[in-house]
Amino acid sequence: MTSVVETDRIRLREFSRADLEELAAMVADEEQMRFYGRTKTRDEASAWISRNLGLYGKYGFGMWLIESRATAGFLGYCGIRPLAIDGGWEIEIGWHTKKTSWGQGIATEAATAARDLAFRRFRLSRLVAIVHPDHIASRRVAEKIGMQEGRTTILADYDDYPAIIYTTKQL
């Protein structure tokens, strides 16, 4: 498993097939998927890991697993990926933490590290975050990492997901 970056409390690393059980449990939980439209099956979680493994090979980035440095425990995921939005392509920064990590600043810590990697290592000039309008905690994360609230849209390609598009440019 390739470690991408470490902070004081967490490590972002590439997913492996061995991470399926933890991811599948998180995305099958209704409370943790409240702002994602619906829960996901084990097969969908497996396909998601496969897509990210492909992104690592093609771009060098994707969504990474958030791991506790103290316990090596699974805390969620965070990263960057290409995303089709309203007929164009953007690089999305996204985060999703396990409910046992909520309210501890883990999402902000991971998103800050992913943002810095995007701009410094991968030389990206712009990032967007797709945030459900009712997801106040995620909106706060976007703002804490320097993103600006932009337009509101419905993402038809993503099960008619209502979204606020947050943006940030290179630091």
Backbone as CSV, one residue per row, in Angstrom:
resi,resn,N_x,N_y,N_z,CA_x,CA_y,CA_z,C_x,C_y,C_z
1,MET,0.842,-1.173,0.000,0.000,0.000,0.000,0.892,1.243,0.000
2,THR,0.656,2.089,-0.955,1.498,3.264,-1.127,0.981,4.429,-0.308
3,SER,1.818,4.923,0.609,1.481,6.109,1.388,1.724,7.330,0.514
4,VAL,0.767,8.242,0.498,0.849,9.435,-0.338,1.363,10.617,0.469
5,VAL,0.820,10.797,1.662,1.220,11.902,2.522,0.792,11.589,3.958
6,GLU,1.532,12.162,4.905,1.183,12.023,6.315,1.059,13.396,6.945
7,THR,0.131,13.492,7.906,-0.002,14.688,8.732,0.244,14.238,10.174
8,ASP,-0.038,15.092,11.118,0.173,14.713,12.516,-0.627,13.475,12.920
9,ARG,-1.893,13.412,12.467,-2.767,12.330,12.930,-3.122,11.283,11.892
10,ILE,-2.972,11.613,10.611,-3.461,10.708,9.572,-2.429,10.449,8.489
11,ARG,-2.721,9.419,7.736,-1.950,9.078,6.546,-2.966,8.912,5.412
12,LEU,-2.690,9.549,4.277,-3.462,9.270,3.071,-2.657,8.247,2.291
13,ARG,-3.305,7.150,1.918,-2.619,6.120,1.155,-3.548,5.575,0.083
14,GLU,-2.948,4.924,-0.899,-3.747,4.327,-1.949,-4.598,3.195,-1.378
15,PHE,-5.794,3.052,-1.925,-6.641,1.918,-1.577,-6.029,0.650,-2.151
16,SER,-6.355,-0.467,-1.524,-6.042,-1.782,-2.075,-7.318,-2.610,-1.989
17,ARG,-7.322,-3.724,-2.641,-8.500,-4.617,-2.593,-8.782,-5.072,-1.161
18,ALA,-7.758,-5.121,-0.331,-7.923,-5.551,1.056,-8.755,-4.562,1.875
19,ASP,-8.995,-3.366,1.351,-9.766,-2.348,2.067,-11.270,-2.438,1.810
20,LEU,-11.684,-3.411,1.021,-13.088,-3.495,0.609,-14.044,-3.598,1.788
21,GLU,-13.761,-4.423,2.758,-14.723,-4.634,3.854,-15.005,-3.349,4.615
22,GLU,-13.960,-2.602,4.941,-14.141,-1.343,5.671,-14.927,-0.333,4.838
23,LEU,-14.559,-0.180,3.568,-15.263,0.770,2.705,-16.711,0.343,2.521
24,ALA,-16.938,-0.931,2.233,-18.293,-1.429,2.005,-19.183,-1.208,3.221
25,ALA,-18.642,-1.409,4.407,-19.425,-1.184,5.631,-19.803,0.286,5.766
26,MET,-18.868,1.182,5.461,-19.157,2.612,5.579,-20.234,3.042,4.597
27,VAL,-20.111,2.635,3.330,-21.051,3.117,2.313,-22.385,2.371,2.328
28,ALA,-22.491,1.321,3.124,-23.761,0.612,3.287,-24.583,1.179,4.444
29,ASP,-23.982,2.045,5.238,-24.632,2.607,6.419,-25.465,3.837,6.034
30,GLU,-26.762,3.783,6.319,-27.673,4.868,5.925,-27.285,6.213,6.520
31,GLU,-26.891,6.223,7.789,-26.531,7.494,8.427,-25.315,8.131,7.742
32,GLN,-24.331,7.307,7.400,-23.114,7.822,6.770,-23.324,8.204,5.302
33,MET,-24.405,7.735,4.702,-24.680,8.017,3.289,-25.852,8.975,3.108
34,ARG,-26.264,9.627,4.165,-27.431,10.514,4.147,-27.375,11.545,3.029
35,PHE,-26.208,12.075,2.726,-26.094,13.124,1.711,-25.630,12.599,0.351
36,TYR,-25.636,11.296,0.173,-25.181,10.693,-1.078,-26.318,10.065,-1.874
37,GLY,-27.549,10.324,-1.486,-28.691,9.828,-2.250,-29.146,8.438,-1.848
38,ARG,-28.203,7.531,-1.654,-28.547,6.169,-1.269,-27.297,5.461,-0.777
39,THR,-27.509,4.336,-0.115,-26.375,3.514,0.291,-25.832,2.787,-0.937
40,LYS,-24.660,2.214,-0.789,-24.021,1.475,-1.878,-23.830,0.016,-1.474
41,THR,-23.850,-0.848,-2.472,-23.652,-2.276,-2.232,-22.158,-2.595,-2.141
42,ARG,-21.865,-3.788,-1.702,-20.480,-4.268,-1.653,-19.876,-4.262,-3.055
43,ASP,-20.657,-4.690,-4.047,-20.166,-4.693,-5.431,-19.872,-3.275,-5.921
44,GLU,-20.706,-2.312,-5.542,-20.449,-0.919,-5.919,-19.185,-0.395,-5.234
45,ALA,-18.980,-0.773,-3.987,-17.761,-0.371,-3.278,-16.535,-0.983,-3.955
46,SER,-16.636,-2.222,-4.374,-15.534,-2.885,-5.075,-15.231,-2.195,-6.399
47,ALA,-16.269,-1.845,-7.143,-16.088,-1.145,-8.418,-15.455,0.230,-8.187
48,TRP,-15.836,0.891,-7.099,-15.275,2.198,-6.760,-13.778,2.077,-6.485
49,ILE,-13.376,1.043,-5.732,-11.947,0.820,-5.484,-11.237,0.566,-6.813
50,SER,-11.826,-0.233,-7.683,-11.214,-0.512,-8.989,-11.017,0.764,-9.799
51,ARG,-12.024,1.646,-9.798,-11.883,2.920,-10.516,-10.714,3.734,-9.972
52,ASN,-10.579,3.758,-8.658,-9.475,4.510,-8.060,-8.122,3.879,-8.352
53,LEU,-8.032,2.573,-8.362,-6.783,1.916,-8.733,-6.399,2.316,-10.159
54,GLY,-7.385,2.406,-11.039,-7.131,2.858,-12.400,-6.678,4.306,-12.457
55,LEU,-7.286,5.157,-11.629,-6.880,6.567,-11.582,-5.440,6.717,-11.107
56,TYR,-5.040,5.919,-10.111,-3.656,5.998,-9.632,-2.692,5.712,-10.785
57,GLY,-3.022,4.692,-11.569,-2.163,4.331,-12.693,-2.136,5.383,-13.786
58,LYS,-3.286,5.985,-14.058,-3.382,6.946,-15.160,-2.891,8.345,-14.786
59,TYR,-3.280,8.823,-13.604,-2.986,10.209,-13.211,-2.000,10.338,-12.049
60,GLY,-1.850,9.270,-11.275,-1.040,9.360,-10.065,-1.846,9.771,-8.854
61,PHE,-3.128,10.035,-9.051,-4.000,10.413,-7.941,-5.379,9.818,-8.128
62,GLY,-6.157,9.918,-7.079,-7.534,9.428,-7.026,-8.019,9.680,-5.610
63,MET,-9.016,8.956,-5.189,-9.431,9.031,-3.791,-8.535,8.095,-2.998
64,TRP,-8.018,8.613,-1.881,-7.108,7.838,-1.042,-7.795,7.481,0.267
65,LEU,-7.355,6.406,0.853,-7.862,5.974,2.144,-7.255,6.870,3.226
66,ILE,-8.084,7.297,4.166,-7.598,8.037,5.338,-7.368,7.004,6.432
67,GLU,-6.143,6.947,6.915,-5.760,5.963,7.920,-5.226,6.683,9.146
68,SER,-5.620,6.237,10.314,-5.081,6.780,11.558,-3.609,6.402,11.676
69,ARG,-2.749,7.369,11.951,-1.333,7.049,12.165,-1.145,6.300,13.482
70,ALA,-1.993,6.580,14.458,-1.839,5.955,15.776,-2.252,4.486,15.771
71,THR,-3.328,4.170,15.026,-3.874,2.805,15.094,-3.864,2.062,13.762
72,ALA,-3.564,2.762,12.676,-3.660,2.221,11.302,-5.112,1.902,10.941
73,GLY,-6.063,2.447,11.700,-7.473,2.196,11.442,-8.019,3.026,10.285
74,PHE,-9.033,2.492,9.624,-9.730,3.136,8.516,-10.596,4.270,9.053
75,LEU,-10.392,5.486,8.519,-11.170,6.646,8.957,-12.061,7.214,7.856
76,GLY,-11.909,6.731,6.624,-12.687,7.237,5.499,-11.822,7.376,4.275
77,TYR,-12.180,8.318,3.413,-11.371,8.565,2.226,-11.391,10.041,1.871
78,CYS,-10.386,10.446,1.123,-10.249,11.821,0.673,-9.286,11.810,-0.502
79,GLY,-9.506,12.700,-1.455,-8.568,12.777,-2.558,-9.061,13.663,-3.670
80,ILE,-8.457,13.483,-4.825,-8.789,14.275,-6.004,-8.996,13.332,-7.180
81,ARG,-9.909,13.733,-8.068,-10.188,12.901,-9.236,-10.819,13.743,-10.330
82,PRO,-10.630,13.334,-11.594,-11.321,14.018,-12.684,-12.813,13.708,-12.586
83,LEU,-13.647,14.690,-12.906,-15.093,14.524,-12.801,-15.785,15.338,-13.887
84,ALA,-16.710,14.703,-14.580,-17.515,15.409,-15.585,-18.629,16.165,-14.866
85,ILE,-18.698,17.473,-15.112,-19.738,18.306,-14.502,-20.308,19.216,-15.575
86,ASP,-21.614,19.140,-15.760,-22.318,20.048,-16.670,-21.629,20.169,-18.037
87,GLY,-21.221,19.036,-18.587,-20.648,19.017,-19.927,-19.170,19.334,-20.013
88,GLY,-18.511,19.557,-18.901,-17.075,19.840,-18.909,-16.364,18.964,-17.897
89,TRP,-15.048,19.087,-17.855,-14.251,18.302,-16.913,-13.616,19.214,-15.878
90,GLU,-13.640,18.757,-14.654,-13.016,19.450,-13.534,-12.215,18.418,-12.738
91,ILE,-11.389,18.895,-11.824,-10.755,18.012,-10.846,-11.462,18.272,-9.520
92,GLU,-12.088,17.231,-9.027,-12.836,17.310,-7.777,-11.930,16.944,-6.607
93,ILE,-12.085,17.669,-5.523,-11.536,17.248,-4.240,-12.725,16.773,-3.418
94,GLY,-12.595,15.602,-2.839,-13.709,15.050,-2.070,-13.225,14.418,-0.784
95,TRP,-14.127,14.296,0.177,-13.820,13.701,1.471,-15.076,13.049,2.000
96,HIS,-14.895,11.977,2.734,-16.005,11.254,3.356,-15.399,10.471,4.513
97,THR,-15.749,10.861,5.731,-15.176,10.188,6.891,-16.207,9.303,7.579
98,LYS,-15.679,8.294,8.225,-16.478,7.366,9.011,-17.119,8.115,10.183
99,LYS,-18.317,7.733,10.554,-19.027,8.485,11.595,-18.294,8.486,12.935
100,THR,-17.454,7.510,13.187,-16.673,7.519,14.429,-15.612,8.613,14.414
101,SER,-15.384,9.227,13.242,-14.402,10.319,13.119,-15.050,11.693,13.019
102,TRP,-16.371,11.750,12.962,-17.057,13.022,12.797,-16.741,13.953,13.969
103,GLY,-16.631,15.244,13.660,-16.435,16.257,14.683,-15.034,16.325,15.257
104,GLN,-14.077,15.628,14.648,-12.708,15.608,15.162,-11.720,16.339,14.255
105,GLY,-12.206,16.932,13.172,-11.326,17.644,12.261,-10.567,16.758,11.286
106,ILE,-10.924,15.480,11.237,-10.226,14.544,10.338,-10.467,14.919,8.878
107,ALA,-11.707,15.240,8.507,-12.005,15.604,7.112,-11.231,16.856,6.708
108,THR,-11.180,17.837,7.578,-10.446,19.067,7.263,-8.951,18.790,7.130
109,GLU,-8.413,17.994,8.013,-6.987,17.653,7.959,-6.661,16.906,6.661
110,ALA,-7.506,15.949,6.305,-7.290,15.174,5.077,-7.473,16.050,3.836
111,ALA,-8.505,16.879,3.830,-8.773,17.735,2.670,-7.664,18.768,2.481
112,THR,-7.126,19.284,3.571,-6.005,20.225,3.470,-4.798,19.539,2.836
113,ALA,-4.505,18.321,3.277,-3.371,17.572,2.716,-3.607,17.260,1.237
114,ALA,-4.832,16.862,0.880,-5.145,16.555,-0.525,-5.070,17.809,-1.389
115,ARG,-5.570,18.913,-0.884,-5.486,20.187,-1.616,-4.030,20.568,-1.882
116,ASP,-3.212,20.466,-0.849,-1.804,20.822,-1.006,-1.103,19.909,-2.009
117,LEU,-1.416,18.620,-1.982,-0.856,17.694,-2.970,-1.295,18.074,-4.381
118,ALA,-2.562,18.407,-4.526,-3.102,18.762,-5.848,-2.330,19.928,-6.446
119,PHE,-2.077,20.943,-5.660,-1.429,22.146,-6.174,0.092,22.006,-6.259
120,ARG,0.694,21.372,-5.283,2.160,21.331,-5.239,2.741,20.149,-6.000
121,ARG,2.273,18.952,-5.722,2.846,17.778,-6.378,2.301,17.573,-7.784
122,PHE,0.987,17.739,-7.940,0.360,17.444,-9.232,0.180,18.679,-10.108
123,ARG,0.552,19.842,-9.577,0.557,21.093,-10.344,-0.800,21.439,-10.961
124,LEU,-1.872,21.107,-10.264,-3.208,21.473,-10.728,-3.446,22.944,-10.409
125,SER,-4.265,23.599,-11.216,-4.488,25.030,-10.999,-5.839,25.340,-10.357
126,ARG,-6.736,24.353,-10.324,-8.086,24.606,-9.823,-8.680,23.303,-9.318
127,LEU,-9.475,23.401,-8.261,-10.214,22.267,-7.726,-11.655,22.676,-7.495
128,VAL,-12.547,21.708,-7.587,-13.939,21.931,-7.216,-14.332,20.890,-6.170
129,ALA,-15.275,21.250,-5.340,-15.877,20.308,-4.393,-17.373,20.311,-4.653
130,ILE,-17.948,19.138,-4.661,-19.372,18.953,-4.896,-20.003,18.674,-3.532
131,VAL,-20.807,19.604,-3.033,-21.334,19.478,-1.679,-22.856,19.621,-1.695
132,HIS,-23.530,18.669,-1.066,-24.987,18.742,-0.923,-25.321,19.997,-0.111
133,PRO,-26.306,20.779,-0.551,-26.631,22.029,0.155,-26.947,21.860,1.640
134,ASP,-27.495,20.710,2.031,-27.854,20.485,3.431,-26.717,19.921,4.276
135,HIS,-25.598,19.607,3.660,-24.480,18.996,4.387,-23.586,20.094,4.974
136,ILE,-24.022,20.638,6.090,-23.370,21.783,6.717,-21.921,21.468,7.099
137,ALA,-21.661,20.290,7.652,-20.292,19.949,8.061,-19.357,19.925,6.858
138,SER,-19.802,19.370,5.752,-18.963,19.314,4.551,-18.763,20.701,3.949
139,ARG,-19.781,21.527,4.026,-19.638,22.908,3.557,-18.574,23.630,4.382
140,ARG,-18.546,23.377,5.691,-17.537,23.999,6.564,-16.135,23.528,6.196
141,VAL,-15.995,22.245,5.871,-14.685,21.733,5.455,-14.214,22.488,4.213
142,ALA,-15.098,22.608,3.217,-14.741,23.323,1.982,-14.270,24.746,2.301
143,GLU,-14.990,25.422,3.153,-14.631,26.799,3.500,-13.313,26.857,4.282
144,LYS,-13.097,25.903,5.190,-11.865,25.889,5.980,-10.625,25.667,5.123
145,ILE,-10.776,24.973,4.000,-9.599,24.740,3.148,-9.485,25.802,2.047
146,GLY,-10.260,26.883,2.196,-10.111,28.030,1.307,-10.968,28.023,0.062
147,MET,-12.006,27.203,0.040,-12.865,27.151,-1.139,-13.968,28.203,-1.037
148,GLN,-14.409,28.647,-2.206,-15.473,29.648,-2.302,-16.743,28.989,-2.825
149,GLU,-17.859,29.321,-2.201,-19.148,28.801,-2.659,-19.474,29.375,-4.030
150,GLY,-19.866,28.497,-4.943,-20.222,28.915,-6.291,-21.665,28.591,-6.610
151,ARG,-21.878,28.185,-7.814,-23.245,27.935,-8.290,-23.843,26.678,-7.663
152,THR,-25.168,26.626,-7.685,-25.906,25.444,-7.267,-26.430,24.778,-8.525
153,THR,-26.348,23.458,-8.565,-26.770,22.727,-9.749,-27.353,21.382,-9.343
154,ILE,-27.962,20.734,-10.295,-28.418,19.353,-10.137,-27.545,18.517,-11.063
155,LEU,-26.843,17.539,-10.517,-25.959,16.698,-11.319,-26.749,15.490,-11.821
156,ALA,-27.243,15.595,-13.048,-28.071,14.546,-13.635,-27.312,13.230,-13.766
157,ASP,-26.013,13.299,-14.042,-25.205,12.084,-14.196,-24.980,11.361,-12.874
158,TYR,-25.351,11.989,-11.780,-25.137,11.420,-10.453,-26.460,11.331,-9.698
159,ASP,-27.431,10.660,-10.310,-28.743,10.424,-9.686,-29.451,11.712,-9.278
160,ASP,-29.347,12.753,-10.122,-29.985,14.044,-9.849,-29.586,14.608,-8.489
161,TYR,-28.303,14.550,-8.221,-27.731,15.005,-6.958,-27.726,16.529,-6.907
162,PRO,-28.391,17.128,-5.894,-28.319,18.589,-5.757,-26.959,18.960,-5.187
163,ALA,-26.327,19.971,-5.747,-24.974,20.279,-5.311,-24.661,21.762,-5.375
164,ILE,-23.858,22.181,-4.419,-23.200,23.476,-4.491,-21.794,23.174,-4.987
165,ILE,-21.355,23.909,-5.984,-20.014,23.721,-6.519,-19.099,24.745,-5.840
166,TYR,-18.204,24.257,-5.003,-17.199,25.096,-4.371,-15.950,25.065,-5.246
167,THR,-15.210,26.161,-5.295,-13.995,26.207,-6.102,-12.848,26.841,-5.318
168,THR,-11.664,26.470,-5.719,-10.457,27.110,-5.214,-9.410,27.057,-6.298
169,LYS,-8.582,28.072,-6.312,-7.480,28.133,-7.267,-6.182,27.915,-6.524
170,GLN,-5.141,27.649,-7.276,-3.835,27.363,-6.707,-3.425,28.422,-5.687
171,LEU,-2.828,27.935,-4.619,-2.409,28.808,-3.518,-1.253,29.696,-3.914
